[in-house]
Amino acid sequence: MAQSIRKVGVIGAGQMGSGIAHVCALANFDVKIHDVAADRIKQSLATINGNMARQVSKKLISEEQRQAALQHIKPAASMDDFGDCDLVIESATEKEDIKRKIFTELCPSLRPDAILATNTSSLSITRLAASTDRPEKFIGIHFMNPVPLMELVELIRGIATGDQTFEASKEFVGKLHKTIAVSEDFPAFIVNRILLPMINEAIYTLYEGVGNVEAIDTAMKLGAHHPMGPLELADFIGLDTCLSVMQVLHEGLADSKYRPCPLLVKYVEAGWLGRKTQRGFYDYRGEKPVPTR
Ligand SMILES: NC(=O)c1ccc[n+]([C@@H]2O[C@H](COP(=O)([O-])OP(=O)(O)OC[C@H]3O[C@@H](n4cnc5c(N)ncnc54)[C@H](O)[C@@H]3O)[C@@H](O)[C@H]2O)c1
């Protein structure tokens, strides 16, 4: 029988951590959520509350389910608060040194049998696992954005991930009513290995002046039937995350076809990270998004 998971910790209260806490609480798991910035936890709880209210208004969940789910989520002030968790999911900024530092601080607080997962979009699960005290209990559980809406979760085993960890993670994801795609531990796994080079190419198309933001997004929405244009999607994912994934692909696969577009680098350097900072390939500060090029 797979190890039973009841209490879940989430580290990183950004857009993905909030979404993960949201779906776990609705599936009746007890959830603790932590962030290095205390105000992000507050903001995250407000976002979850608002998103659940939207689900109630769309009759996707009942008001009773919303109330019960909100009761399941508690803020975690420090790593010690994760001492009674069966599973902790790290969903902090996509930077290897940040994730490693979190694991170093977190591991001494965890129960020896607790599973540690990362929601990384691209980094090596094997390498991250090796920086913890529990490589056999470490796994990639990669959610898609926005978590409450997207059906898929990628499961990625590192070289040392044990069968028990894999089976328990599979059972956990099943309880969230998500479908699993198993990926081998290669840079950016399956979805982002295919999706991010497409987005990067759209940014090159903009950079080289083939089309402007509006033309590129319209072309891919109406010409390829994508629900969102690639530049709109890049803003939604976060341009810092897009750049990190391209850097991991470029370095990890040593192929120049993954070279991050210099325009993407420039936007990130400007702090124009997309929706989360109100400006990216679109400016979101007004009533409706306005292309920035
Ligand atoms: N954005 C996406 O579409 C998407 C999809 C799937 C997976 N991911 C992955 O999820 C993770 C989070 O991405 P996001 O989009 O939520 O980013 P985000 O910028 O919205 O949130 C990241 C959060 O991590 C926090 N953080 C940074 N350092 C920390 C630390 N030392 N301890 C605790 N918290 C810390 C930040 O304060 C921030 O609140 C990344 O690994 C990313 O690759 C992102």
The ligand as a Tripos MOL2 file, in Angstrom:
@<TRIPOS>MOLECULE
LIG
   44    48     1     0     0
SMALL
NO_CHARGES

@<TRIPOS>ATOM
      1 N1          4.5410   30.0950  -13.7090 N.am      1 LIG1
      2 C1          4.2470   28.9420  -14.2690 C.2       1 LIG1
      3 O1          3.5160   28.8910  -15.2810 O.2       1 LIG1
      4 C2          4.7690   27.6670  -13.6690 C.ar      1 LIG1
      5 C3          4.1930   26.4440  -14.0390 C.ar      1 LIG1
      6 C4          4.6660   25.2610  -13.4580 C.ar      1 LIG1
      7 C5          5.7050   25.3070  -12.5170 C.ar      1 LIG1
      8 N2          6.2570   26.5090  -12.1950 N.ar      1 LIG1
      9 C6          7.3370   26.5190  -11.1930 C.3       1 LIG1
     10 O2          6.7860   26.8520   -9.9370 O.3       1 LIG1
     11 C7          7.7720   27.5270   -9.1420 C.3       1 LIG1
     12 C8          7.1910   28.8670   -8.6790 C.3       1 LIG1
     13 O3          6.8180   29.6350   -9.8090 O.3       1 LIG1
     14 P1          5.7210   30.8010   -9.7070 P.3       1 LIG1
     15 O4          5.2450   31.0360  -11.0910 O.co2     1 LIG1
     16 O5          4.7590   30.4970   -8.6050 O.co2     1 LIG1
     17 O6          6.6730   32.0270   -9.2720 O.3       1 LIG1
     18 P2          6.2810   33.3270   -8.4060 P.3       1 LIG1
     19 O7          7.3230   34.3310   -8.7210 O.co2     1 LIG1
     20 O8          4.8430   33.6690   -8.6010 O.co2     1 LIG1
     21 O9          6.4370   32.8060   -6.8930 O.3       1 LIG1
     22 C9          7.6530   32.4030   -6.3330 C.3       1 LIG1
     23 C10         7.5620   32.6160   -4.8180 C.3       1 LIG1
     24 O10         8.6960   32.0110   -4.2080 O.3       1 LIG1
     25 C11         9.0210   32.8230   -3.1010 C.3       1 LIG1
     26 N3         10.3780   32.5470   -2.6380 N.ar      1 LIG1
     27 C12        11.5560   32.9610   -3.1810 C.ar      1 LIG1
     28 N4         12.5730   32.5310   -2.4190 N.ar      1 LIG1
     29 C13        12.0370   31.8230   -1.3740 C.ar      1 LIG1
     30 C14        12.5780   31.1580   -0.2510 C.ar      1 LIG1
     31 N5         13.8870   31.1170   -0.0290 N.pl3     1 LIG1
     32 N6         11.7280   30.5750    0.6310 N.ar      1 LIG1
     33 C15        10.3900   30.6180    0.4230 C.ar      1 LIG1
     34 N7          9.8120   31.2410   -0.6230 N.ar      1 LIG1
     35 C16        10.6370   31.8390   -1.5110 C.ar      1 LIG1
     36 C17         8.8420   34.2540   -3.6220 C.3       1 LIG1
     37 O11         8.7410   35.1980   -2.5550 O.3       1 LIG1
     38 C18         7.5450   34.1040   -4.4200 C.3       1 LIG1
     39 O12         6.3950   34.3760   -3.6230 O.3       1 LIG1
     40 C19         9.0110   27.6620  -10.0240 C.3       1 LIG1
     41 O13         9.8770   26.5860   -9.7580 O.3       1 LIG1
     42 C20         8.4340   27.5570  -11.4280 C.3       1 LIG1
     43 O14         9.3520   27.1140  -12.3780 O.3       1 LIG1
     44 C21         5.7880   27.6930  -12.7340 C.ar      1 LIG1
@<TRIPOS>BOND
     1     1     2 1
     2     2     3 2
     3     2     4 1
     4     4     5 ar
     5     4    44 ar
     6     5     6 ar
     7     6     7 ar
     8     7     8 ar
     9     8     9 1
    10     8    44 ar
    11     9    10 1
    12     9    42 1
    13    10    11 1
    14    11    12 1
    15    11    40 1
    16    12    13 1
    17    13    14 1
    18    14    15 2
    19    14    16 1
    20    14    17 1
    21    17    18 1
    22    18    19 2
    23    18    20 1
    24    18    21 1
    25    21    22 1
    26    22    23 1
    27    23    24 1
    28    23    38 1
    29    24    25 1
    30    25    26 1
    31    25    36 1
    32    26    27 ar
    33    26    35 ar
    34    27    28 ar
    35    28    29 ar
    36    29    30 ar
    37    29    35 ar
    38    30    31 1
    39    30    32 ar
    40    32    33 ar
    41    33    34 ar
    42    34    35 ar
    43    36    37 1
    44    36    38 1
    45    38    39 1
    46    40    41 1
    47    40    42 1
    48    42    43 1
@<TRIPOS>SUBSTRUCTURE
     1 LIG1         1 GROUP 0 **** ****
